[in-house]
């Protein structure tokens, strides 16, 4: 019987000083704090009541089970796009696998994220953020839905 060589897994990624911070608080959050939950962030969006919230940023594997492999909880006003790198690191540490493709909503569709993913050789299946609809190489017209591949 042939022996199997154990493959070294990367260690679990825990956010540390080398990670990019969550991002700046919104201007209102610099002035207003919840007396009962000071870590929550004050948020007002169309269709969402003005209140204190948290956001859960979740990474899942590409399999049919959609297992959660990365999770970060932030105050509600933190912009999603600032968490992509941390989620990728946590996913790699949890699974021991490299990432081939990132599928995300438009909040992650920023120029900086597209460039970072391209430099790492990761396919970005992320629609452009609404303010990025006409940004050069990463304009909205370059993103086409591939029906056969369902991506």
Helices and strands as residue ranges (DSSP letters): G 27-30, E 41-45, E 48-60, E 68-75, G 80-83, H 84-95, E 101-104, G 106-108, H 111-119, E 123-126, G 130-132, G 136-138, G 140-142
